[in-house]
């Protein structure tokens, strides 16, 4: 049976903005676009591949969705990425828009579309892995042009529990934060998908004489999937993901996976760039994304069952800003 959509005002049938929304949604291709954009932004070519459409055809659909206020376009270097527009609660047609999107999100993507979406994510991940394989030695120099670790890691450390049992760091890079974690936690596990960067972290641990630190070369799975390495069980008191999300193909899924490894009452710490328009970082540092809106991170965390607990913002060199966030997993 079709889902009933609430109409809060009788005169909405004559509202041109409501009519634009309904017309834009009256097409299966445009509904598929909205479903794909539920938790991620995609470039035009990526959408063409997933939907198996030519660019002129896709552009027509995106234009109608944009005019209806359902999607938002933003420039990212030489590319244009599309994401869902936020539902403005003060607009009279907001209830209808929210209900339409909720109805779309209630069902899983068709298997063929999900496979093509996964292929897009894998292509993004491969580009990131290739970058770090080529530029691991130059990474520190390029990273310091954006945000030197000594400028934000001490502040991030203030958000950690004073003393706890187990911590998991995703993407430790050269390993600077592992020293702080090893002093606070009895056991520390670090995962990195780049063997080159993990080797640098391993050398750091050896030179610093750190004990209780286990390094694993792997992508982070969801906790429900598990991992062959027993060091990932049981769950963790703290998970740290510092300057990693902007390198990942699917940041919403990565944040959710980080949260899935927390024990009840555990904390997830995120250090991330705020939105910026400096295109050179893609070539210099292998960034997939040009930062994230703070409220977008909050929405992703909420969807993962986490509570927004604390945030700080730090101005960095060359016009960049970093957001330091702490999210909690309920004890219940």
Buried (B, 14 or more C-beta within 10 A) or exposed (E): EEEEBEBEEEEBEEBEBBBBBBEBBEEEEBBBBBBBBBBBBBBBEBBBBBBEBEEEEBBEBBEBBBEBBBBBBEEBBEEBBBBBBEBEEEBBBEBBBBBBBEBBEEEEBEEEBEEBBBEBBEEBBEBBBEBBEEBBEEBBEBBBBBBEBEBBBEEBBEBBBEEBEBBBBBBBBBBBBBBBBBEBBEBBBBBBBBBBBBBBBBEBBEEBEBEBBBBBBEBBBBBEEEBEEEBBEEBBBBBBBBBBBBBBBBBBBBBBBBBBBBBEEBBBBBBBBBEBEBBEBBEBBBBBBBBBEBEBBBBBBEBBEBEBEEBBEBEBEEEBBBBBBBBBBEEE
